[in-house]
Amino acid sequence: MSQGSASAELPPLAPPAASTGLLEVFRKRYLLRMLVRNTIKSRYQGTALGWTWSYLQPAMRFAMFYFVFEVAIGRGGDAVPNFAIHLFCGMILVHFFTETFNGGTASLVRNRSLIGKLPMPKELFPVSRMMVSLWHTGPMLVILLVGCLALGWRPDLVGVGAGLLAFAILIPLALALALFFSVLNVFMRDFGKVVGTLTQFTTFSVPMIYPYTMVADRFGETGSQFYLLNPVAEAVLLMQRCFWVGTHDDPQHLIDTHFPADLWARGGIMLVASLAFLGVAQWWFATFEKRVAERL
């Protein structure tokens, strides 16, 4: 058989199929790093201060909160001491959650050109948005830490564990929601608007601009139990246990007064639930991701 006839019988070359799944995303870490780096660079492109804005903006926000609530209004006082720290603890987690949720929901649509050209796991795009949100959370944590140290913060191992548990709950939860709604947003763009509207309520659904004790006083035991079903509210309480409690002269008084008795038990349950939801969201994403390219 001649070389020409043999080559004629070979099937045409096709682009390799992209492997899918969250584990495959982290196997392709170079692509993940590229997406995260490019997203961060594009945000500060054309600015004179560049990434320094990621420190200046939260620092100015914290200073504004401190002046308005602590100095001008006198909010907090003995009832909620160091109210600016109480507020900023919640703001950090709410910012991470809403940025991951909103950015992850729009990630597939915004990267339609890459999805159509390169064989890569499509989960890469929601994950990269989560990593960008986590990167922007770092400067906010630095500002919070400086403010806490200025107020005489005394860290303890239990509090540090509470802060880590707060992020352990929110990272899989926010990523799961990003995976779930990013696919829905491909098939119906209205879901992007729905998510943007829903995340506006996050600020008011957590004990951030008001203490948890207000919920317990106003709605009683039954109402507060329903309130604490919100995993973001649980994460904010854990974050406040990490930083806010250590800024008071009597940390145990804040723990006994402003936190539910089953804070740690609820945190463990929320962590398991978030991880389980991430598994369901991954299954949902894998079920429909093959149709994403044609709909884009």
C-alpha positions in Angstrom: 0.0 0.0 0.0 1.4 3.4 -1.0 2.1 6.1 1.5 -0.5 8.4 -0.1 -3.3 5.8 0.1 -2.4 5.0 3.7 -2.7 8.6 4.7 -6.0 8.9 2.9 -7.5 6.2 5.1 -6.6 8.0 8.4 -9.4 9.8 10.2 -9.2 13.6 10.3 -7.4 15.2 13.3 -9.7 16.7 15.9 -8.9 18.9 18.8 -8.5 17.0 22.1 -11.5 16.9 24.4 -11.1 18.9 27.5 -11.1 17.1 30.8 -13.6 18.4 33.3 -14.0 18.6 37.0 -12.5 20.7 39.8 -9.5 18.4 40.3 -8.7 19.0 36.6 -8.7 22.7 37.2 -5.9 22.4 39.8 -4.0 20.1 37.5 -3.9 22.9 35.0 -2.7 25.4 37.5 -0.8 27.4 34.9 -4.0 28.3 33.2 -5.6 29.2 36.5 -2.7 31.4 37.4 -2.9 33.1 34.0 -6.6 33.8 34.3 -6.3 35.2 37.8 -3.2 37.3 36.9 -4.9 38.8 33.8 -8.1 39.5 35.7 -6.2 41.4 38.4 -4.1 43.3 35.9 -7.1 44.4 33.9 -8.8 45.8 37.0 -5.9 48.1 37.7 -4.7 48.7 34.2 -4.2 52.4 33.4 -4.0 53.5 37.1 -1.0 55.2 38.5 -1.1 53.4 41.9 -2.0 50.0 40.5 -2.6 47.2 43.0 -2.0 49.7 45.9 -5.6 50.6 45.4 -6.5 47.3 46.9 -5.1 48.5 50.2 -6.1 52.2 49.9 -9.8 51.5 49.2 -10.5 49.2 52.2 -8.3 51.4 54.5 -10.4 54.5 53.5 -13.6 52.5 54.0 -12.5 51.3 57.4 -11.5 54.9 58.5 -14.9 56.2 57.2 -16.8 53.5 59.2 -14.8 54.3 62.3 -15.4 58.0 62.1 -19.1 57.8 61.3 -20.1 55.0 63.7 -17.6 55.4 66.5 -17.0 59.2 66.5 -19.9 61.0 64.8 -22.9 58.7 65.7 -21.5 57.0 68.7 -23.0 53.7 67.6 -22.1 50.7 69.7 -20.9 52.0 73.0 -21.1 49.6 75.8 -23.7 47.5 74.0 -21.5 46.8 70.9 -18.0 48.0 71.7 -15.5 48.7 68.9 -18.4 48.7 66.4 -16.2 49.5 63.4 -14.4 46.2 63.9 -17.7 44.4 64.3 -18.9 45.9 61.0 -15.6 45.4 59.1 -15.4 41.7 60.0 -18.8 41.2 58.3 -17.9 43.4 55.4 -14.9 41.4 54.5 -16.8 38.1 54.2 -19.8 39.8 52.4 -17.4 41.3 49.9 -15.7 38.0 49.2 -19.1 36.1 48.9 -20.8 38.6 46.7 -17.8 39.2 44.4 -17.4 35.4 43.9 -21.1 34.8 43.4 -21.6 37.7 40.9 -18.3 37.3 39.1 -18.6 33.5 38.9 -22.1 33.7 37.5 -20.9 35.9 34.6 -17.6 34.1 34.1 -18.6 31.7 31.3 -20.4 34.4 29.3 -17.4 36.8 29.7 -14.9 34.2 28.5 -16.9 32.9 25.6 -14.0 33.5 23.2 -11.6 31.3 25.2 -14.2 28.6 25.7 -14.7 28.2 21.9 -11.0 28.1 21.1 -9.2 26.2 23.8 -9.8 22.7 25.3 -9.9 23.4 29.0 -12.2 22.5 31.9 -14.9 25.2 32.0 -14.9 25.1 35.8 -11.7 27.0 35.4 -13.6 30.3 35.0 -15.7 30.3 38.1 -12.7 29.0 40.1 -10.6 31.9 38.8 -13.2 34.4 39.9 -13.2 32.9 43.3 -9.4 33.1 43.5 -9.5 36.8 42.4 -12.0 37.5 45.1 -9.8 35.8 47.7 -6.8 37.8 46.5 -8.8 41.1 47.0 -9.8 39.9 50.5 -6.1 39.8 51.6 -5.6 43.6 51.8 -8.9 43.9 53.7 -7.7 41.4 56.2 -4.5 43.3 56.6 -6.4 46.6 57.3 -8.6 44.7 59.8 -5.6 43.3 61.6 -4.0 46.7 61.8 -7.2 48.2 63.3 -7.5 45.3 65.8 -3.9 45.7 66.9 -4.4 49.4 67.4 -7.3 48.6 69.8 -5.2 46.1 71.8 -6.3 42.9 70.0 -5.4 39.7 71.9 -5.7 36.7 69.6 -6.4 33.2 70.9 -6.2 29.8 69.2 -9.9 29.3 69.4 -10.6 32.6 67.7 -8.1 31.9 65.0 -9.8 28.6 64.4 -13.1 30.4 64.1 -11.7 32.7 61.4 -10.4 29.8 59.4 -13.7 28.0 59.8 -15.5 31.1 58.5 -13.5 31.0 55.2 -13.8 27.2 55.1 -17.6 27.6 55.0 -17.8 30.4 52.5 -15.2 29.3 49.9 -17.0 26.1 48.9 -20.4 27.8 49.3 -19.6 30.7 47.1 -17.9 28.5 44.5 -20.8 26.1 44.4 -23.2 29.0 43.8 -20.9 30.3 41.1 -20.8 26.9 39.3 -24.5 26.5 39.6 -25.6 29.9 38.3 -22.8 30.3 35.7 -24.4 27.5 33.7 -27.9 28.9 34.2 -26.7 32.3 33.1 -25.5 30.8 29.8 -28.9 29.5 28.9 -30.9 32.5 30.3 -29.0 35.8 30.9 -31.7 36.9 33.3 -30.0 34.9 36.0 -27.1 37.3 36.1 -29.6 40.1 36.9 -31.3 37.9 39.5 -28.0 37.1 41.3 -27.0 40.8 41.3 -30.3 41.6 43.0 -30.0 38.8 45.5 -26.6 39.7 46.6 -27.7 43.2 47.5 -29.7 41.6 50.4 -26.6 39.8 51.8 -25.5 42.9 53.7 -28.8 43.0 55.6 -29.1 39.3 56.2 -26.0 39.0 58.4 -25.1 40.4 61.8 -22.9 43.2 60.5 -24.6 46.6 60.7 -26.5 45.2 63.7 -25.5 42.7 66.4 -26.9 39.1 66.6 -28.4 40.0 70.0 -30.9 42.3 68.2 -32.2 39.4 66.2 -32.5 37.3 69.3 -34.3 40.1 71.2 -36.7 41.0 68.4 -37.6 37.6 67.0 -37.0 35.3 70.0 -35.5 31.8 70.0 -37.5 30.5 67.1 -36.8 33.5 64.8 -33.1 33.5 65.7 -32.9 29.8 64.8 -34.2 30.4 61.4 -31.9 33.4 61.0 -28.9 31.2 61.8 -29.7 28.8 59.0 -28.0 31.4 56.7 -24.4 30.1 56.3 -23.1 33.6 55.6 -24.5 34.8 58.9 -22.7 31.9 60.7 -19.5 32.7 58.9 -19.7 36.4 59.9 -20.2 35.4 63.6 -17.2 33.2 63.4 -15.2 36.0 61.9 -16.3 38.3 64.7 -15.3 35.7 67.2 -11.8 35.7 65.6 -11.1 39.4 65.6 -13.8 41.5 67.3 -13.9 39.5 70.6 -10.2 39.9 71.1 -10.4 43.8 71.0 -12.5 43.9 74.2 -11.2 44.0 77.8 -13.6 41.2 78.7 -13.7 38.8 75.8 -15.8 36.2 77.6 -18.5 38.8 78.2 -18.8 39.4 74.4 -18.9 35.6 73.8 -21.6 35.1 76.3 -23.7 38.1 75.2 -23.3 38.3 71.4 -22.9 34.8 70.2 -25.2 31.7 70.1 -24.2 28.9 72.5 -24.0 26.4 69.6 -21.7 28.6 67.4 -19.2 25.8 66.8 -21.7 23.0 66.3 -23.5 25.1 63.7 -20.2 26.0 62.1 -19.3 22.3 61.6 -22.8 21.6 60.2 -22.5 24.5 57.8 -19.0 23.3 56.6 -20.4 19.8 55.8 -23.4 21.3 54.1 -21.2 23.7 52.0 -18.9 20.9 50.9 -22.0 18.7 50.0 -23.5 21.6 48.0 -20.2 22.0 46.2 -20.4 18.3 45.1 -24.0 18.8 43.9 -23.0 22.0 42.0 -20.1 20.2 40.4 -22.4 17.4 39.2 -24.9 20.0 37.9 -22.1 21.8 36.0 -20.7 18.6 34.5 -24.2 17.6 33.3 -24.7 20.8 31.3 -21.2 22.0 30.5 -21.1 20.1 27.2 -23.9 22.4 25.9 -22.3 25.6 27.0 -20.1 26.2 24.0 -22.9 25.9 21.5 -25.1 28.2 23.5 -22.4 30.8 23.8 
